[in-house]
């Protein structure tokens, strides 16, 4: 029994560590995006010179922030849901639906991982015009988000199993 509690505590801490890391990365992406857009507007209206690379880099940060937000939304269960029917179901049926939902989201994570990887590889050889960075860099966040969603989903499935056993 103490070993199970230790195992659960370790999983819980790992889950929250990953959640915090993803949230911090997302916060940095948002802050950098805001700073770049501010710099772009400042350059355009005050300095009368707009740096061309800021728009591309801000777009990279916006995509990263958006996709990381998807993963955080899943981790916290904060995506929009309509629970009218769900709330009236018996507890066992709700647990089955919760597992089905988590497996479905893991499947979406696998899709993001596989197709995002393919698209990243496909576009890696072309170059973004303003920065000279590989075009695939803007799509690299898609498979990364897929991995994070898969890990969050597996943690949730393991936690559900432990909850059912107790």
PAMI-529370 format. One record per residue (C-alpha): residue number from 1; x, y, z; chain; residue in one letter. Coordinates in pm, 1 decimal, m for minus. Layout:
! PAMI-529370
(NUM; (X; Y; Z); "A"; "A");
...
//
This chain:
! PAMI-529370
(1; (0.0; 0.0; 0.0); "A"; "X");
(2; (269.9; 261.2; 82.0); "A"; "X");
(3; (441.4; 172.5; m246.9); "A"; "X");
(4; (116.7; 248.6; m437.2); "A"; "X");
(5; (83.2; 584.2; m263.1); "A"; "X");
(6; (445.9; 668.0; m343.3); "A"; "X");
(7; (389.0; 564.9; m704.0); "A"; "X");
(8; (78.0; 783.5; m722.9); "A"; "X");
(9; (257.8; 1079.8; m566.3); "A"; "X");
(10; (545.1; 1048.8; m812.8); "A"; "X");
(11; (303.0; 1031.9; m1108.1); "A"; "X");
(12; (107.4; 1325.8; m970.9); "A"; "X");
(13; (425.2; 1533.7; m933.7); "A"; "X");
(14; (547.1; 1439.2; m1282.8); "A"; "X");
(15; (208.7; 1530.6; m1429.0); "A"; "X");
(16; (208.5; 1871.0; m1262.5); "A"; "X");
(17; (572.7; 1930.8; m1350.6); "A"; "X");
(18; (495.8; 1868.9; m1718.0); "A"; "X");
(19; (184.2; 2084.8; m1694.4); "A"; "X");
(20; (385.5; 2370.0; m1539.7); "A"; "X");
(21; (661.1; 2337.7; m1800.0); "A"; "X");
(22; (411.7; 2355.0; m2086.6); "A"; "X");
(23; (233.2; 2648.3; m1923.6); "A"; "X");
(24; (560.4; 2836.9; m1872.7); "A"; "X");
(25; (661.8; 2773.4; m2234.9); "A"; "X");
(26; (322.3; 2902.6; m2347.3); "A"; "X");
(27; (355.4; 3211.1; m2127.7); "A"; "X");
(28; (699.3; 3284.8; m2274.0); "A"; "X");
(29; (562.1; 3242.1; m2626.0); "A"; "X");
(30; (281.0; 3487.1; m2550.9); "A"; "X");
(31; (516.4; 3739.3; m2388.1); "A"; "X");
(32; (762.8; 3719.5; m2677.1); "A"; "X");
(33; (482.2; 3755.3; m2929.1); "A"; "X");
(34; (347.9; 4066.5; m2752.7); "A"; "X");
(35; (698.9; 4214.2; m2731.4); "A"; "X");
(36; (761.1; 4151.2; m3101.5); "A"; "X");
(37; (429.9; 4303.4; m3208.0); "A"; "X");
(38; (498.1; 4603.9; m2983.6); "A"; "X");
(39; (843.9; 4638.9; m3140.0); "A"; "X");
(40; (691.1; 4614.0; m3487.5); "A"; "X");
(41; (431.3; 4885.1; m3415.2); "A"; "X");
(42; (694.1; 5103.9; m3246.4); "A"; "X");
(43; (922.2; 5064.4; m3545.9); "A"; "X");
(44; (644.5; 5142.1; m3793.3); "A"; "X");
(45; (494.9; 5450.6; m3627.5); "A"; "X");
(46; (781.8; 5598.1; m3425.3); "A"; "X");
(47; (1098.4; 5498.5; m3611.7); "A"; "X");
(48; (926.8; 5484.8; m3954.0); "A"; "X");
(49; (1112.2; 5162.3; m4020.3); "A"; "X");
(50; (945.4; 4823.9; m3982.3); "A"; "X");
(51; (1167.7; 4520.9; m3929.0); "A"; "X");
(52; (1044.7; 4256.6; m4172.2); "A"; "X");
(53; (1132.3; 3953.8; m3961.5); "A"; "X");
(54; (908.9; 4041.6; m3664.8); "A"; "X");
(55; (585.4; 3935.8; m3833.5); "A"; "X");
(56; (718.1; 3588.9; m3918.1); "A"; "X");
(57; (863.2; 3530.0; m3574.2); "A"; "X");
(58; (547.4; 3659.9; m3401.6); "A"; "X");
(59; (346.2; 3414.2; m3612.3); "A"; "X");
(60; (575.2; 3129.4; m3498.7); "A"; "X");
(61; (517.6; 3226.8; m3135.2); "A"; "X");
(62; (140.9; 3260.0; m3190.3); "A"; "X");
(63; (119.8; 2909.2; m3336.6); "A"; "X");
(64; (327.1; 2767.4; m3051.7); "A"; "X");
(65; (112.2; 2943.5; m2791.8); "A"; "X");
(66; (m208.4; 2822.8; m2954.6); "A"; "X");
(67; (m103.5; 2459.9; m2976.0); "A"; "X");
(68; (42.4; 2454.1; m2624.1); "A"; "X");
(69; (m287.4; 2600.0; m2500.8); "A"; "X");
(70; (m468.5; 2301.8; m2653.4); "A"; "X");
(71; (m252.4; 2066.5; m2445.9); "A"; "X");
(72; (m301.8; 2267.9; m2126.2); "A"; "X");
(73; (m677.2; 2278.8; m2186.8); "A"; "X");
(74; (m682.9; 1899.7; m2205.5); "A"; "X");
(75; (m462.9; 1861.3; m1897.4); "A"; "X");
(76; (m692.9; 2081.9; m1690.7); "A"; "X");
(77; (m1018.4; 1967.0; m1844.9); "A"; "X");
(78; (m1102.6; 2325.8; m1934.4); "A"; "X");
(79; (m1219.8; 2278.6; m2292.0); "A"; "X");
(80; (m1583.4; 2356.9; m2361.0); "A"; "X");
(81; (m1820.6; 2071.2; m2286.4); "A"; "X");
(82; (m2194.8; 2023.7; m2255.6); "A"; "X");
(83; (m2267.9; 1792.8; m1963.5); "A"; "X");
(84; (m2648.1; 1779.9; m1957.2); "A"; "X");
(85; (m2670.4; 1407.8; m2033.2); "A"; "X");
(86; (m2336.4; 1319.8; m1869.8); "A"; "X");
(87; (m2441.6; 1458.4; m1529.4); "A"; "X");
(88; (m2750.6; 1232.7; m1522.2); "A"; "X");
(89; (m2566.1; 910.0; m1601.4); "A"; "X");
(90; (m2470.0; 653.8; m1335.8); "A"; "X");
(91; (m2116.6; 680.7; m1198.7); "A"; "X");
(92; (m1993.0; 366.8; m1379.3); "A"; "X");
(93; (m2117.1; 495.7; m1713.9); "A"; "X");
(94; (m1949.1; 833.3; m1651.0); "A"; "X");
(95; (m1619.7; 657.3; m1582.1); "A"; "X");
(96; (m1652.7; 460.5; m1906.5); "A"; "X");
(97; (m1723.0; 782.3; m2097.2); "A"; "X");
(98; (m1428.7; 955.3; m1925.6); "A"; "X");
(99; (m1195.2; 677.1; m2036.9); "A"; "X");
(100; (m1340.1; 682.9; m2388.6); "A"; "X");
(101; (m1283.3; 1059.7; m2401.2); "A"; "X");
(102; (m923.5; 1023.5; m2284.4); "A"; "X");
(103; (m853.2; 746.7; m2537.5); "A"; "X");
(104; (m1011.0; 960.7; m2809.4); "A"; "X");
(105; (m793.9; 1259.3; m2714.3); "A"; "X");
(106; (m484.4; 1035.5; m2706.4); "A"; "X");
(107; (m583.2; 929.5; m3058.5); "A"; "X");
(108; (m594.7; 1296.4; m3159.0); "A"; "X");
(109; (m250.2; 1338.9; m3002.6); "A"; "X");
(110; (m120.5; 1044.9; m3207.1); "A"; "X");
(111; (m271.2; 1203.3; m3519.4); "A"; "X");
(112; (m102.5; 1537.2; m3440.3); "A"; "X");
(113; (226.8; 1358.3; m3378.1); "A"; "X");
(114; (226.2; 1152.2; m3698.6); "A"; "X");
(115; (76.0; 1402.9; m3941.0); "A"; "X");
(116; (256.4; 1698.4; m3781.8); "A"; "X");
(117; (586.4; 1514.5; m3816.4); "A"; "X");
(118; (514.1; 1434.6; m4182.1); "A"; "X");
(119; (421.2; 1795.2; m4257.0); "A"; "X");
(120; (723.1; 1931.0; m4069.6); "A"; "X");
(121; (957.1; 1705.3; m4268.3); "A"; "X");
(122; (777.7; 1792.4; m4592.8); "A"; "X");
(123; (815.9; 2168.5; m4539.9); "A"; "X");
(124; (1158.1; 2170.3; m4371.1); "A"; "X");
(125; (1351.8; 2221.7; m4694.8); "A"; "X");
(126; (1171.6; 2543.8; m4790.2); "A"; "X");
(127; (1281.3; 2868.1; m4628.3); "A"; "X");
(128; (1079.0; 3145.3; m4463.1); "A"; "X");
(129; (1152.4; 3459.8; m4666.4); "A"; "X");
(130; (1207.9; 3721.7; m4394.6); "A"; "X");
(131; (1409.8; 3518.5; m4144.3); "A"; "X");
(132; (1572.8; 3251.2; m4356.3); "A"; "X");
(133; (1454.7; 2987.5; m4107.7); "A"; "X");
(134; (1328.4; 2649.7; m4230.9); "A"; "X");
(135; (956.6; 2662.2; m4308.2); "A"; "X");
(136; (907.0; 2336.9; m4116.0); "A"; "X");
(137; (998.6; 2519.6; m3796.5); "A"; "X");
(138; (654.4; 2677.6; m3784.5); "A"; "X");
(139; (493.6; 2331.3; m3793.8); "A"; "X");
(140; (730.3; 2166.6; m3545.3); "A"; "X");
(141; (496.7; 2261.4; m3260.4); "A"; "X");
(142; (227.3; 2027.8; m3400.0); "A"; "X");
(143; (408.3; 1696.7; m3329.0); "A"; "X");
(144; (543.6; 1838.7; m3002.3); "A"; "X");
(145; (186.7; 1914.2; m2893.8); "A"; "X");
(146; (87.0; 1563.1; m3001.5); "A"; "X");
(147; (351.0; 1415.2; m2770.4); "A"; "X");
(148; (240.2; 1634.4; m2479.6); "A"; "X");
(149; (m127.2; 1542.8; m2531.3); "A"; "X");
(150; (m38.6; 1171.6; m2544.5); "A"; "X");
(151; (159.6; 1198.1; m2220.2); "A"; "X");
(152; (m118.9; 1392.7; m2045.8); "A"; "X");
(153; (m373.4; 1137.8; m2168.2); "A"; "X");
(154; (m169.2; 841.9; m2045.7); "A"; "X");
(155; (m126.4; 1007.6; m1706.0); "A"; "X");
(156; (m503.2; 1060.4; m1687.2); "A"; "X");
(157; (m575.9; 698.9; m1784.9); "A"; "X");
(158; (m334.3; 571.1; m1518.7); "A"; "X");
(159; (m491.3; 802.6; m1259.5); "A"; "X");
(160; (m840.3; 678.4; m1354.4); "A"; "X");
(161; (m727.9; 315.0; m1315.2); "A"; "X");
(162; (m584.0; 388.0; m971.1); "A"; "X");
(163; (m903.7; 570.2; m871.5); "A"; "X");
(164; (m1118.3; 276.2; m981.8); "A"; "X");
(165; (m903.1; 30.9; m784.0); "A"; "X");
(166; (m938.1; 226.0; m460.9); "A"; "X");
//
